[in-house]
Amino acid sequence: MRSLHAAFFLSFVASTVVQWNDPDWLPWMAIYAVAAWESGHAVFGRQERARALVVALVALAWLTKIGPEALHGDWVFNEVQRESGGLLLVSLSMMAVWHSPVEVSDRLADQSSRN
């Protein structure tokens, strides 16, 4: 699972960087940067599962907003289709982060701090 999270981390970092030339760069950089952050933390078992779930739900809500437009045309020339693919990847990767176990030492530290 760590290799999957690492691959998502690298792809979301690259996706964040290439958004600079996009007319609506800010929301896209934000969603990709948060997804990279969560995927990067998941590599080491230090993810925040609740935050990953929120990011997945935001990406899915955004996808339902722009999704119907993506059903028409060629993905090479249709930016909305490419954006929909990115949101789908963010959603799937955040669900993988949410599903991944947190490192045992972190759980023990949390339990000892509560006592």
Contacts in CASP RR format, 6 or more apart in sequence:
PFRMAT RR
TARGET T0000
AUTHOR 0000-0000-0000
METHOD contacts of the structure
MODEL  1
MRSLHAAFFLSFVASTVVQWNDPDWLPWMAIYAVAAWESGHAVFGRQERA
RALVVALVALAWLTKIGPEALHGDWVFNEVQRESGGLLLVSLSMMAVWHS
PVEVSDRLADQSSRN
1 42 0 8 1.000
1 96 0 8 1.000
1 100 0 8 1.000
2 42 0 8 1.000
2 43 0 8 1.000
4 96 0 8 1.000
5 39 0 8 1.000
5 40 0 8 1.000
5 42 0 8 1.000
5 43 0 8 1.000
5 93 0 8 1.000
5 96 0 8 1.000
5 97 0 8 1.000
5 100 0 8 1.000
6 39 0 8 1.000
6 40 0 8 1.000
6 43 0 8 1.000
8 35 0 8 1.000
8 36 0 8 1.000
8 39 0 8 1.000
8 89 0 8 1.000
8 93 0 8 1.000
8 96 0 8 1.000
9 36 0 8 1.000
9 39 0 8 1.000
9 40 0 8 1.000
9 43 0 8 1.000
11 89 0 8 1.000
12 32 0 8 1.000
12 33 0 8 1.000
12 35 0 8 1.000
12 36 0 8 1.000
12 39 0 8 1.000
12 90 0 8 1.000
12 93 0 8 1.000
13 32 0 8 1.000
13 36 0 8 1.000
15 28 0 8 1.000
15 32 0 8 1.000
15 36 0 8 1.000
15 86 0 8 1.000
16 29 0 8 1.000
16 32 0 8 1.000
16 33 0 8 1.000
16 36 0 8 1.000
19 25 0 8 1.000
19 28 0 8 1.000
19 29 0 8 1.000
19 32 0 8 1.000
20 29 0 8 1.000
22 28 0 8 1.000
28 83 0 8 1.000
31 55 0 8 1.000
31 58 0 8 1.000
31 59 0 8 1.000
31 62 0 8 1.000
31 87 0 8 1.000
31 90 0 8 1.000
32 90 0 8 1.000
34 51 0 8 1.000
34 55 0 8 1.000
35 55 0 8 1.000
35 59 0 8 1.000
35 90 0 8 1.000
35 93 0 8 1.000
35 94 0 8 1.000
38 47 0 8 1.000
38 48 0 8 1.000
38 51 0 8 1.000
38 52 0 8 1.000
38 55 0 8 1.000
38 94 0 8 1.000
38 97 0 8 1.000
39 93 0 8 1.000
39 97 0 8 1.000
40 47 0 8 1.000
41 47 0 8 1.000
41 48 0 8 1.000
41 97 0 8 1.000
42 52 0 8 1.000
42 96 0 8 1.000
42 97 0 8 1.000
42 100 0 8 1.000
44 103 0 8 1.000
45 100 0 8 1.000
45 101 0 8 1.000
45 102 0 8 1.000
45 103 0 8 1.000
45 106 0 8 1.000
46 102 0 8 1.000
46 103 0 8 1.000
46 106 0 8 1.000
47 97 0 8 1.000
47 100 0 8 1.000
47 102 0 8 1.000
49 97 0 8 1.000
49 98 0 8 1.000
49 102 0 8 1.000
52 94 0 8 1.000
52 95 0 8 1.000
52 97 0 8 1.000
52 98 0 8 1.000
53 94 0 8 1.000
53 95 0 8 1.000
53 98 0 8 1.000
55 90 0 8 1.000
55 94 0 8 1.000
56 90 0 8 1.000
56 91 0 8 1.000
56 94 0 8 1.000
56 95 0 8 1.000
56 98 0 8 1.000
59 87 0 8 1.000
59 88 0 8 1.000
59 90 0 8 1.000
59 91 0 8 1.000
59 94 0 8 1.000
60 87 0 8 1.000
60 91 0 8 1.000
62 87 0 8 1.000
63 84 0 8 1.000
63 87 0 8 1.000
63 88 0 8 1.000
63 91 0 8 1.000
66 80 0 8 1.000
66 83 0 8 1.000
66 84 0 8 1.000
66 87 0 8 1.000
67 80 0 8 1.000
67 84 0 8 1.000
69 80 0 8 1.000
70 78 0 8 1.000
70 80 0 8 1.000
70 81 0 8 1.000
70 83 0 8 1.000
70 84 0 8 1.000
70 85 0 8 1.000
72 78 0 8 1.000
73 81 0 8 1.000
74 81 0 8 1.000
75 81 0 8 1.000
75 82 0 8 1.000
END
